[in-house]
Amino acid sequence: MDEVYMEVEQVRGGGGDLQSLAPKAKLASDRVQAPAATAASSNSGFITGDAGVQWHGRFDAVTAGVERRVDWQGAQVTTSADELESCDQEVRGKFRAIERRIPARREQ
């Protein structure tokens, strides 16, 4: 009996996967930065010209927040895997102690 509650390495890997995905949120903001700047320079003097730049600034803040949150969640998943691995070890030890106290079944 190796794992009592979960397959720790898979959960730990999932946490790592989340953390590796986190920076990809920023890519969405990066993709619209140049078009927003181009629209602003092409439409100077119009309210709509600067609207894209303002929208990008806000969108950039949102994607940065998403990146921080997903990274944080990945760290939490990894930490929970570490804690449950410790719990598994403790429970495994208790099961083995109980097993040692149970008399061996004798075949007749």
All heavy atoms as an XYZ file, in Angstrom:
821
protein
N       0.863     -1.166      0.000
C       0.000      0.000      0.000
C       0.910      1.229      0.000
O       1.580      1.516      0.976
C      -0.911     -0.019      1.232
C      -1.693      1.255      1.407
S      -2.729      1.235      2.875
C      -3.983      0.097      2.362
N       0.933      1.946     -1.119
C       1.798      3.122     -1.195
C       1.030      4.415     -0.961
O       1.472      5.263     -0.221
C       2.493      3.186     -2.549
C       3.531      2.075     -2.684
O       4.112      1.686     -1.672
O       3.734      1.613     -3.805
N      -0.085      4.576     -1.649
C      -0.872      5.784     -1.469
C      -2.200      5.443     -0.818
O      -2.880      4.518     -1.228
C      -1.143      6.490     -2.793
C       0.049      7.265     -3.294
C       0.822      6.526     -4.367
O       0.289      5.565     -4.914
O       1.957      6.917     -4.641
N      -2.530      6.193      0.202
C      -3.790      5.961      0.898
C      -4.872      6.862      0.314
O      -5.965      6.416      0.030
C      -3.629      6.215      2.415
C      -4.945      6.001      3.135
C      -2.551      5.312      2.988
N      -4.536      8.125      0.116
C      -5.539      9.102     -0.312
C      -5.437      9.497     -1.779
O      -6.430      9.726     -2.432
C      -5.449     10.374      0.532
C      -5.850     10.137      1.956
C      -4.917     10.221      2.975
C      -7.147      9.813      2.279
C      -5.286     10.002      4.288
C      -7.523      9.584      3.590
C      -6.575      9.688      4.588
O      -6.945      9.462      5.881
N      -4.244      9.676     -2.274
C      -4.112     10.167     -3.644
C      -2.776      9.744     -4.229
O      -1.877      9.335     -3.515
C      -4.208     11.686     -3.685
C      -3.026     12.393     -3.038
S      -2.914     14.149     -3.355
C      -4.462     14.732     -2.795
N      -2.692      9.877     -5.551
C      -1.423      9.663     -6.219
C      -0.708     11.005     -6.225
O      -0.955     11.868     -7.053
C      -1.646      9.118     -7.620
C      -2.288      7.738     -7.570
C      -2.361      7.075     -8.917
O      -1.546      7.404     -9.797
O      -3.234      6.218     -9.080
N       0.149     11.173     -5.257
C       0.759     12.461     -4.949
C       1.522     13.041     -6.138
O       1.431     14.233     -6.416
C       1.667     12.339     -3.710
C       2.408     13.625     -3.442
C       0.843     11.931     -2.501
N       2.265     12.231     -6.837
C       3.076     12.753     -7.950
C       2.188     13.332     -9.053
O       2.558     14.326     -9.673
C       4.007     11.684     -8.499
C       5.153     11.356     -7.565
C       5.939     12.591     -7.120
O       6.263     13.452     -7.953
O       6.235     12.690     -5.916
N       1.032     12.734     -9.292
C       0.125     13.276    -10.305
C      -0.434     14.625     -9.858
O      -0.548     15.552    -10.656
C      -1.012     12.302    -10.598
C      -0.553     11.099    -11.380
C      -1.700     10.151    -11.684
O      -2.794     10.273    -11.152
N      -1.440      9.196    -12.552
N      -0.789     14.733     -8.601
C      -1.305     15.998     -8.085
C      -0.205     17.055     -8.095
O      -0.417     18.191     -8.523
C      -1.886     15.825     -6.664
C      -2.293     17.161     -6.081
C      -3.073     14.875     -6.704
N       0.975     16.678     -7.658
C       2.111     17.613     -7.675
C       2.384     18.065     -9.112
O       2.637     19.240     -9.371
C       3.331     16.942     -7.061
C       4.461     17.898     -6.794
C       5.630     17.227     -6.070
N       5.308     16.985     -4.678
C       5.320     15.795     -4.091
N       5.658     14.725     -4.756
N       5.006     15.668     -2.822
N       2.323     17.143    -10.048
C       2.516     17.482    -11.465
C       1.440     18.429    -11.967
O       1.717     19.337    -12.752
N       0.211     18.231    -11.500
C      -0.877     19.141    -11.876
C      -0.624     20.556    -11.382
O      -0.892     21.535    -12.081
N      -0.089     20.667    -10.187
C       0.264     21.988     -9.659
C       1.338     22.644    -10.509
O       1.272     23.835    -10.818
N       2.319     21.861    -10.902
C       3.370     22.375    -11.785
C       2.825     22.791    -13.138
O       3.242     23.803    -13.713
N       1.868     22.000    -13.642
C       1.236     22.344    -14.927
C       0.513     23.683    -14.832
O       0.587     24.504    -15.749
C       0.251     21.257    -15.358
C       0.947     19.968    -15.784
O       2.184     19.979    -15.982
O       0.244     18.949    -15.905
N      -0.204     23.893    -13.740
C      -0.883     25.181    -13.556
C       0.123     26.321    -13.537
O      -0.090     27.360    -14.176
C      -1.681     25.190    -12.246
C      -3.055     24.557    -12.274
C      -3.626     24.493    -10.864
C      -3.985     25.327    -13.179
N       1.203     26.129    -12.827
C       2.205     27.195    -12.746
C       2.855     27.463    -14.103
O       3.193     28.601    -14.409
C       3.243     26.870    -11.688
C       2.658     26.983    -10.283
C       3.659     26.706     -9.207
O       4.148     25.593     -9.083
N       3.978     27.723     -8.422
N       2.992     26.436    -14.927
C       3.573     26.662    -16.248
C       2.576     27.337    -17.191
O       2.971     28.011    -18.139
C       4.084     25.353    -16.855
O       3.016     24.502    -17.197
N       1.289     27.174    -16.927
C       0.267     27.847    -17.739
C       0.119     29.323    -17.385
O      -0.300     30.122    -18.211
C      -1.103     27.178    -17.531
C      -1.332     25.845    -18.197
C      -2.678     25.270    -17.761
C      -1.284     25.986    -19.702
N       0.443     29.681    -16.171
C       0.202     31.043    -15.676
C       0.731     32.141    -16.597
O      -0.005     33.072    -16.925
C       0.767     31.195    -14.262
N       1.970     32.060    -17.069
C       2.480     33.147    -17.912
C       1.757     33.281    -19.253
O       1.827     34.319    -19.893
C       3.949     32.776    -18.139
C       4.284     31.799    -17.074
C       3.011     31.105    -16.732
N       1.046     32.245    -19.664
C       0.345     32.293    -20.951
C      -0.833     33.263    -20.921
O      -1.276     33.729    -21.972
C      -0.091     30.895    -21.360
C       1.114     30.021    -21.656
C       0.744     28.641    -22.094
C       2.032     27.866    -22.338
N       1.824     26.512    -22.678
N      -1.336     33.601    -19.746
C      -2.420     34.580    -19.657
C      -1.948     35.930    -20.193
O      -2.689     36.633    -20.876
C      -2.898     34.721    -18.210
N      -0.710     36.260    -19.915
C      -0.143     37.541    -20.360
C      -0.033     37.605    -21.879
O      -0.083     38.682    -22.467
C       1.227     37.717    -19.705
C       1.878     39.015    -19.984
C       1.397     40.069    -19.004
C       2.264     41.307    -19.064
N       1.751     42.341    -19.897
N       0.090     36.464    -22.538
C       0.207     36.446    -23.994
C      -1.020     37.055    -24.670
O      -0.897     37.687    -25.723
C       0.431     35.017    -24.498
C       1.735     34.350    -24.061
C       1.783     32.906    -24.557
C       2.936     35.125    -24.544
N      -2.183     36.876    -24.077
C      -3.403     37.455    -24.655
C      -3.295     38.974    -24.696
O      -3.655     39.609    -25.694
C      -4.629     37.034    -23.851
N      -2.781     39.554    -23.649
C      -2.592     40.996    -23.596
C      -1.518     41.444    -24.587
O      -1.671     42.453    -25.278
C      -2.218     41.427    -22.180
O      -1.909     42.796    -22.158
N      -0.449     40.681    -24.662
C       0.642     41.033    -25.562
C       0.192     41.042    -27.025
O       0.655     41.874    -27.814
C       1.820     40.070    -25.387
C       2.489     40.199    -24.034
O       2.228     41.185    -23.313
O       3.267     39.288    -23.675
N      -0.717     40.122    -27.379
C      -1.200     40.034    -28.763
C      -1.984     41.272    -29.198
O      -1.998     41.595    -30.377
C      -2.070     38.800    -28.951
C      -1.287     37.527    -29.112
C      -2.153     36.393    -29.627
N      -3.256     36.082    -28.750
C      -3.205     35.220    -27.736
N      -2.090     34.598    -27.465
N      -4.250     34.986    -26.996
N      -2.631     41.951    -28.280
C      -3.442     43.114    -28.670
C      -2.740     44.449    -28.442
O      -3.258     45.489    -28.814
C      -4.824     43.114    -27.967
C      -5.627     41.898    -28.368
C      -4.686     43.208    -26.468
N      -1.549     44.407    -27.876
C      -0.838     45.659    -27.606
C      -0.498     46.401    -28.903
O      -0.776     47.597    -29.028
C       0.429     45.385    -26.804
C       1.178     46.651    -26.449
C       2.396     46.374    -25.584
O       2.809     45.237    -25.436
N       2.951     47.419    -25.022
N       0.127     45.743    -29.855
C       0.525     46.400    -31.107
C      -0.685     46.901    -31.897
O      -0.680     48.049    -32.359
C       1.388     45.464    -31.944
N      -1.748     46.087    -32.066
C      -2.909     46.616    -32.793
C      -3.538     47.839    -32.110
O      -3.990     48.770    -32.785
C      -3.897     45.440    -32.827
C      -3.048     44.230    -32.676
C      -1.897     44.649    -31.808
N      -3.534     47.843    -30.782
C      -4.089     48.994    -30.066
C      -3.242     50.234    -30.310
O      -3.766     51.325    -30.556
C      -4.179     48.695    -28.571
N      -1.944     50.076    -30.273
C      -1.048     51.216    -30.518
C      -1.162     51.701    -31.960
O      -1.179     52.911    -32.223
C       0.391     50.816    -30.203
N      -1.275     50.779    -32.906
C      -1.430     51.147    -34.314
C      -2.728     51.912    -34.530
O      -2.755     52.937    -35.225
C      -1.407     49.891    -35.205
O      -0.152     49.227    -35.013
C      -1.586     50.235    -36.666
N      -3.814     51.420    -33.924
C      -5.109     52.106    -34.058
C      -5.042     53.504    -33.465
O      -5.590     54.460    -34.036
C      -6.206     51.290    -33.384
N      -4.351     53.652    -32.355
C      -4.246     54.960    -31.709
C      -3.455     55.929    -32.585
O      -3.849     57.087    -32.756
C      -3.585     54.826    -30.344
N      -2.349     55.456    -33.154
C      -1.545     56.366    -33.979
C      -2.226     56.671    -35.310
O      -2.060     57.756    -35.860
C      -0.151     55.795    -34.207
O      -0.210     54.611    -34.962
N      -3.005     55.729    -35.828
C      -3.710     55.941    -37.092
C      -4.927     56.836    -36.938
O      -5.404     57.401    -37.918
C      -4.164     54.600    -37.673
O      -3.053     53.780    -37.909
N      -5.455     56.936    -35.743
C      -6.678     57.697    -35.507
C      -6.465     58.795    -34.471
O      -7.345     59.077    -33.660
C      -7.801     56.760    -35.035
C      -8.169     55.747    -36.087
O      -8.614     56.107    -37.160
N      -7.948     54.477    -35.789
N      -5.316     59.413    -34.514
C      -5.064     60.457    -33.524
C      -6.073     61.585    -33.715
O      -6.469     61.900    -34.829
C      -3.634     60.977    -33.647
O      -3.428     61.546    -34.927
N      -6.486     62.132    -32.640
C      -7.491     63.186    -32.685
C      -8.904     62.654    -32.524
O      -9.834     63.422    -32.296
N      -9.080     61.354    -32.661
C     -10.402     60.751    -32.472
C     -10.434     60.057    -31.117
O      -9.442     59.468    -30.684
C     -10.709     59.725    -33.577
C     -10.896     60.327    -34.934
C      -9.843     60.357    -35.840
C     -12.117     60.870    -35.301
C     -10.006     60.907    -37.090
C     -12.286     61.423    -36.550
C     -11.224     61.444    -37.456
N     -11.561     60.112    -30.471
C     -11.714     59.454    -29.167
C     -11.442     57.958    -29.287
O     -10.831     57.361    -28.409
C     -13.128     59.704    -28.587
C     -13.281     61.183    -28.265
C     -13.379     58.845    -27.357
C     -14.686     61.570    -27.813
N     -11.883     57.385    -30.401
C     -11.716     55.929    -30.562
C     -10.263     55.533    -30.704
O      -9.895     54.400    -30.425
C     -12.493     55.427    -31.784
O     -12.041     56.144    -32.944
C     -13.976     55.590    -31.607
N      -9.408     56.460    -31.154
C      -7.995     56.130    -31.312
C      -7.354     55.718    -30.007
O      -6.642     54.725    -29.940
N      -7.600     56.472    -28.975
C      -6.995     56.175    -27.671
C      -7.772     55.108    -26.895
O      -7.238     54.532    -25.955
C      -6.905     57.459    -26.838
C      -5.999     57.280    -25.640
O      -4.913     56.699    -25.810
O      -6.396     57.709    -24.539
N      -8.995     54.835    -27.316
C      -9.821     53.859    -26.584
C      -9.159     52.485    -26.559
O      -9.163     51.803    -25.532
C     -11.212     53.763    -27.195
N      -8.571     52.067    -27.676
C      -7.905     50.765    -27.720
C      -6.720     50.702    -26.784
O      -6.487     49.683    -26.130
N      -5.968     51.787    -26.692
C      -4.821     51.825    -25.790
C      -5.286     51.755    -24.335
O      -4.712     51.031    -23.523
C      -3.970     53.097    -26.049
C      -2.862     53.223    -25.013
C      -3.394     53.071    -27.457
N      -6.341     52.487    -24.026
C      -6.886     52.442    -22.657
C      -7.419     51.046    -22.340
O      -7.186     50.518    -21.247
C      -7.994     53.486    -22.494
C      -7.482     54.906    -22.507
C      -8.615     55.916    -22.418
O      -9.755     55.566    -22.091
N      -8.307     57.165    -22.705
N      -8.130     50.468    -23.317
C      -8.667     49.118    -23.109
C      -7.510     48.141    -22.892
O      -7.573     47.289    -22.004
C      -9.500     48.684    -24.315
C     -10.008     47.286    -24.178
C     -11.116     46.874    -23.516
C      -9.391     46.101    -24.700
N     -11.236     45.505    -23.594
C     -10.190     45.015    -24.315
C      -8.249     45.855    -25.451
C      -9.885     43.704    -24.663
C      -7.942     44.546    -25.784
C      -8.758     43.493    -25.389
N      -6.456     48.256    -23.693
C      -5.315     47.355    -23.532
C      -4.704     47.494    -22.144
O      -4.329     46.500    -21.519
C      -4.241     47.609    -24.587
C      -3.016     46.807    -24.326
N      -1.907     47.331    -23.711
C      -2.754     45.492    -24.518
C      -1.011     46.388    -23.554
N      -1.480     45.259    -24.043
N      -4.587     48.709    -21.647
C      -4.035     48.907    -20.311
C      -4.838     48.183    -19.247
O      -4.278     47.551    -18.348
N      -6.135     48.260    -19.371
C      -6.996     47.557    -18.401
C      -6.926     46.041    -18.589
O      -6.898     45.283    -17.623
C      -8.426     48.068    -18.527
C      -8.567     49.493    -18.043
C     -10.001     49.993    -18.123
N     -10.061     51.369    -17.688
C     -10.274     52.399    -18.505
N     -10.453     52.206    -19.789
N     -10.300     53.629    -18.040
N      -6.917     45.623    -19.857
C      -6.835     44.196    -20.159
C      -5.513     43.630    -19.653
O      -5.458     42.519    -19.120
C      -6.980     43.983    -21.670
C      -7.023     42.550    -22.097
C      -7.966     41.668    -21.577
C      -6.130     42.065    -23.035
C      -8.025     40.346    -21.982
C      -6.168     40.740    -23.437
C      -7.107     39.882    -22.919
N      -4.441     44.393    -19.790
C      -3.131     43.973    -19.309
C      -3.160     43.749    -17.795
O      -2.593     42.788    -17.285
C      -2.084     45.021    -19.687
C      -0.675     44.525    -19.488
O      -0.340     43.450    -20.023
O       0.098     45.210    -18.786
N      -3.841     44.643    -17.089
C      -3.957     44.497    -15.630
C      -4.731     43.231    -15.274
O      -4.378     42.507    -14.335
C      -4.634     45.720    -15.029
N      -5.777     42.945    -16.050
C      -6.584     41.741    -15.790
C      -5.761     40.484    -16.050
O      -5.749     39.556    -15.232
C      -7.868     41.741    -16.645
C      -8.555     40.388    -16.614
C      -8.815     42.824    -16.166
N      -5.060     40.434    -17.177
C      -4.274     39.228    -17.477
C      -3.144     39.040    -16.480
O      -2.794     37.910    -16.141
C      -3.726     39.244    -18.920
O      -2.942     40.415    -19.116
C      -4.847     39.175    -19.935
N      -2.571     40.141    -15.991
C      -1.533     40.025    -14.953
C      -2.132     39.424    -13.683
O      -1.503     38.586    -13.020
C      -0.912     41.389    -14.665
N      -3.351     39.830    -13.356
C      -4.034     39.260    -12.188
C      -4.336     37.784    -12.373
O      -4.178     36.989    -11.438
N      -4.770     37.412    -13.577
C      -5.041     35.997    -13.866
C      -3.748     35.192    -13.733
O      -3.737     34.102    -13.156
C      -5.660     35.823    -15.270
C      -5.692     34.362    -15.690
C      -7.058     36.411    -15.320
N      -2.669     35.747    -14.257
C      -1.380     35.058    -14.162
C      -0.980     34.822    -12.707
O      -0.584     33.710    -12.332
C      -0.305     35.887    -14.865
C       1.057     35.238    -14.845
C       2.103     36.051    -15.594
O       1.742     36.922    -16.399
O       3.293     35.805    -15.348
N      -1.103     35.852    -11.878
C      -0.758     35.695    -10.452
C      -1.657     34.655     -9.794
O      -1.189     33.829     -9.006
C      -0.902     37.032     -9.723
C       0.233     37.997     -9.966
C       0.166     39.204     -9.041
N      -1.097     39.917     -9.082
C      -1.420     40.857     -9.967
N      -0.557     41.216    -10.898
N      -2.600     41.455     -9.922
N      -2.951     34.688    -10.113
C      -3.904     33.764     -9.477
C      -3.637     32.314     -9.876
O      -3.643     31.422     -9.019
C      -5.336     34.171     -9.862
C      -6.412     33.284     -9.320
C      -6.453     33.332     -7.816
N      -7.446     32.418     -7.323
C      -7.962     32.442     -6.143
N      -7.582     33.356     -5.280
N      -8.855     31.570     -5.767
N      -3.408     32.066    -11.156
C      -3.160     30.690    -11.611
C      -1.839     30.178    -11.036
O      -1.746     29.018    -10.617
C      -3.197     30.606    -13.154
C      -2.745     29.244    -13.652
C      -4.603     30.912    -13.666
N      -0.829     31.036    -10.988
C       0.443     30.644    -10.383
C       0.239     30.299     -8.908
O       0.747     29.287     -8.420
C       1.467     31.773    -10.543
C       2.822     31.380    -10.002
O       3.417     30.409    -10.523
O       3.284     32.038     -9.053
N      -0.513     31.126     -8.206
C      -0.800     30.887     -6.783
C      -1.551     29.570     -6.602
O      -1.233     28.780     -5.712
C      -1.618     32.054     -6.222
C      -2.012     31.873     -4.799
C      -1.274     32.138     -3.684
C      -3.262     31.354     -4.320
N      -1.986     31.828     -2.544
C      -3.205     31.341     -2.915
C      -4.416     30.904     -4.955
C      -4.269     30.893     -2.134
C      -5.467     30.456     -4.168
C      -5.385     30.460     -2.766
N      -2.554     29.327     -7.470
C      -3.321     28.086     -7.355
C      -2.438     26.867     -7.600
O      -2.561     25.854     -6.907
C      -4.502     28.086     -8.326
C      -5.613     29.000     -7.877
C      -6.748     29.064     -8.860
O      -6.547     29.068    -10.070
N      -7.965     29.140     -8.352
N      -1.534     26.966     -8.567
C      -0.600     25.866     -8.818
C       0.259     25.584     -7.601
O       0.497     24.426     -7.242
N       0.714     26.643     -6.957
C       1.520     26.479     -5.741
C       0.701     25.827     -4.634
O       1.208     24.979     -3.892
C       2.071     27.827     -5.277
N      -0.575     26.198     -4.529
C      -1.437     25.602     -3.497
C      -1.649     24.115     -3.756
O      -1.645     23.303     -2.827
C      -2.802     26.320     -3.455
C      -2.725     27.789     -3.111
C      -1.925     28.046     -1.864
O      -2.224     27.512     -0.811
N      -0.904     28.863     -1.980
N      -1.848     23.739     -5.022
C      -2.031     22.324     -5.365
C      -0.769     21.536     -5.017
O      -0.842     20.462     -4.423
C      -2.395     22.164     -6.859
C      -2.333     20.704     -7.297
C      -3.789     22.733     -7.128
N       0.381     22.094     -5.364
C       1.642     21.423     -5.056
C       1.826     21.273     -3.548
O       2.221     20.206     -3.064
C       2.821     22.211     -5.665
O       2.622     22.280     -7.084
C       4.145     21.542     -5.379
N       1.530     22.323     -2.805
C       1.658     22.273     -1.343
C       0.704     21.236     -0.753
O       1.080     20.491      0.151
C       1.380     23.657     -0.733
O       2.345     24.573     -1.266
C       1.488     23.636      0.779
N      -0.526     21.169     -1.281
C      -1.472     20.185     -0.746
C      -0.987     18.770     -1.038
O      -1.159     17.875     -0.211
C      -2.886     20.409     -1.306
O      -2.957     20.061     -2.666
N      -0.352     18.573     -2.181
C       0.199     17.249     -2.484
C       1.299     16.899     -1.489
O       1.352     15.770     -1.000
C       0.744     17.214     -3.917
N       2.143     17.868     -1.179
C       3.209     17.626     -0.197
C       2.617     17.262      1.160
O       3.076     16.335      1.827
C       4.097     18.866     -0.046
C       4.879     19.192     -1.318
O       5.013     18.301     -2.185
O       5.341     20.343     -1.426
N       1.591     17.995      1.572
C       0.970     17.739      2.872
C       0.269     16.388      2.896
O       0.349     15.659      3.894
C       0.000     18.858      3.205
C       0.710     20.175      3.505
C      -0.223     21.360      3.591
O      -1.436     21.223      3.340
O       0.271     22.463      3.904
N      -0.414     16.036      1.806
C      -1.101     14.749      1.786
C      -0.129     13.588      1.654
O      -0.406     12.489      2.126
C      -2.162     14.722      0.694
C      -3.417     15.482      1.117
C      -4.358     15.679     -0.055
C      -4.138     14.756      2.239
N       1.022     13.834      1.052
C       2.036     12.784      1.022
C       2.493     12.474      2.444
O       2.641     11.313      2.828
C       3.226     13.222      0.163
C       4.310     12.158      0.074
C       5.428     12.576     -0.843
O       5.837     13.759     -0.792
O       5.908     11.720     -1.594
N       2.670     13.499      3.233
C       3.046     13.322      4.636
C       1.941     12.575      5.385
O       2.207     11.674      6.183
C       3.298     14.686      5.270
O       3.508     14.553      6.637
N       0.706     12.942      5.099
C      -0.440     12.275      5.736
C      -0.483     10.806      5.326
O      -0.727      9.934      6.161
C      -1.722     12.990      5.337
S      -3.207     12.285      6.069
N      -0.252     10.539      4.029
C      -0.229      9.152      3.557
C       0.814      8.346      4.314
O       0.563      7.210      4.709
C       0.096      9.096      2.062
C      -1.145      9.156      1.187
O      -2.254      9.235      1.730
O      -0.981      9.108     -0.049
N       1.989      8.914      4.520
C       3.050      8.201      5.231
C       2.623      7.883      6.661
O       2.858      6.787      7.158
C       4.334      9.024      5.221
C       4.962      9.126      3.849
C       6.108     10.114      3.804
O       6.373     10.821      4.768
N       6.784     10.185      2.673
N       1.974      8.838      7.298
C       1.516      8.624      8.674
C       0.442      7.533      8.731
O       0.493      6.629      9.562
C       0.966      9.929      9.248
C       0.534      9.800     10.690
C       0.002     11.112     11.238
O       0.324     12.183     10.694
O      -0.759     11.053     12.220
N      -0.521      7.612      7.820
C      -1.602      6.615      7.806
C      -1.054      5.240      7.451
O      -1.442      4.228      8.038
C      -2.718      7.043      6.830
C      -3.726      5.927      6.614
C      -3.423      8.288      7.347
N      -0.126      5.195      6.501
C       0.496      3.923      6.117
C       1.166      3.281      7.332
O       1.019      2.085      7.583
C       1.534      4.177      5.017
C       2.131      2.931      4.437
C       3.144      3.224      3.319
N       2.649      4.206      2.372
C       3.222      5.401      2.147
N       4.309      5.754      2.806
N       2.714      6.230      1.272
N       1.858      4.085      8.121
C       2.509      3.577      9.328
C       1.493      3.034     10.325
O       1.716      1.993     10.955
N       0.359      3.723     10.459
C      -0.682      3.265     11.395
C      -1.304      1.959     10.914
O      -1.574      1.058     11.712
C      -1.743      4.340     11.576
C      -1.217      5.526     12.373
C      -2.264      6.589     12.577
C      -1.661      7.735     13.374
N      -2.612      8.759     13.707
N      -1.546      1.861      9.594
C      -2.094      0.608      9.059
C      -1.126     -0.544      9.293
O      -1.532     -1.648      9.648
C      -2.383      0.729      7.556
C      -3.659      1.446      7.226
C      -3.828      2.024      5.978
C      -4.703      1.541      8.126
C      -5.001      2.682      5.649
C      -5.875      2.195      7.813
C      -6.028      2.774      6.564
N       0.148     -0.294      9.111
C       1.144     -1.355      9.321
C       1.212     -1.762     10.788
O       1.373     -2.936     11.097
C       2.503     -0.905      8.805
C       2.528     -0.882      7.287
C       3.871     -0.551      6.725
N       3.796     -0.575      5.269
C       4.456      0.232      4.478
N       5.284      1.125      4.991
N       4.330      0.145      3.177
N       1.055     -0.801     11.682
C       1.059     -1.114     13.115
C      -0.151     -1.976     13.468
O      -0.034     -2.946     14.224
C       1.051      0.175     13.939
N      -1.290     -1.641     12.903
C      -2.501     -2.451     13.137
C      -2.300     -3.843     12.563
O      -2.643     -4.849     13.197
C      -3.742     -1.771     12.514
C      -4.067     -0.475     13.274
C      -4.938     -2.710     12.497
C      -5.094      0.408     12.580
N      -1.750     -3.908     11.363
C      -1.515     -5.196     10.709
C      -0.612     -6.089     11.568
O      -0.841     -7.296     11.676
C      -0.867     -4.949      9.342
C      -0.616     -6.202      8.542
C       0.034     -5.885      7.209
O       0.922     -5.009      7.175
O      -0.358     -6.521      6.218
N       0.390     -5.512     12.199
C       1.306     -6.298     13.041
C       0.597     -6.841     14.283
O       0.980     -7.870     14.817
C       2.503     -5.446     13.456
C       3.517     -5.246     12.353
C       4.806     -4.622     12.882
N       4.618     -3.277     13.385
C       4.684     -2.161     12.665
N       4.943     -2.240     11.378
N       4.511     -0.987     13.212
N      -0.427     -6.138     14.739
C      -1.135     -6.593     15.944
C      -2.173     -7.669     15.640
O      -2.610     -8.380     16.547
C      -1.828     -5.404     16.615
C      -0.848     -4.463     17.287
C      -1.540     -3.489     18.197
N      -2.640     -2.791     17.541
C      -2.707     -1.471     17.351
N      -1.747     -0.696     17.784
N      -3.731     -0.930     16.747
N      -2.577     -7.789     14.390
C      -3.578     -8.804     14.029
C      -2.854    -10.142     13.876
O      -1.871    -10.244     13.144
C      -4.290     -8.421     12.716
C      -5.062     -7.112     12.911
C      -5.212     -9.551     12.249
C      -5.685     -6.566     11.651
N      -3.364    -11.153     14.544
C      -2.696    -12.461     14.443
C      -2.778    -12.984     13.009
O      -3.763    -12.767     12.317
C      -3.478    -13.376     15.389
C      -4.523    -12.535     16.023
C      -4.491    -11.176     15.432
N      -1.716    -13.642     12.584
C      -1.680    -14.227     11.231
C      -2.710    -15.341     11.159
O      -2.880    -16.128     12.108
C      -0.297    -14.756     10.931
N      -3.423    -15.417     10.064
C      -4.418    -16.473      9.873
C      -3.687    -17.785      9.601
O      -2.783    -17.846      8.790
C      -5.309    -16.125      8.686
C      -6.337    -17.145      8.429
C      -7.239    -16.702      7.312
N      -8.081    -17.832      6.945
C      -8.769    -17.901      5.853
N      -8.742    -16.918      5.011
N      -9.511    -18.947      5.591
N      -4.127    -18.808     10.317
C      -3.469    -20.108     10.139
C      -4.386    -20.994      9.327
O      -5.578    -21.117      9.605
C      -3.198    -20.746     11.502
C      -2.234    -19.894     12.270
C      -1.913    -20.504     13.560
N      -1.100    -19.555     14.323
C      -0.333    -19.896     15.298
N      -0.301    -21.130     15.707
N       0.380    -18.984     15.921
N      -3.800    -21.599      8.327
C      -4.540    -22.516      7.470
C      -4.718    -23.838      8.201
O      -3.835    -24.297      8.904
C      -3.790    -22.759      6.150
C      -3.650    -21.508      5.308
C      -4.964    -20.947      4.791
O      -5.860    -21.740      4.458
O      -5.089    -19.715      4.719
N      -5.861    -24.443      8.040
C      -6.104    -25.734      8.723
C      -5.885    -26.884      7.812
O      -6.056    -26.951      6.704
C      -7.523    -25.763      9.264
C      -7.722    -24.758     10.347
C      -9.157    -24.791     10.872
O     -10.053    -25.326     10.245
N      -9.356    -24.194     12.016
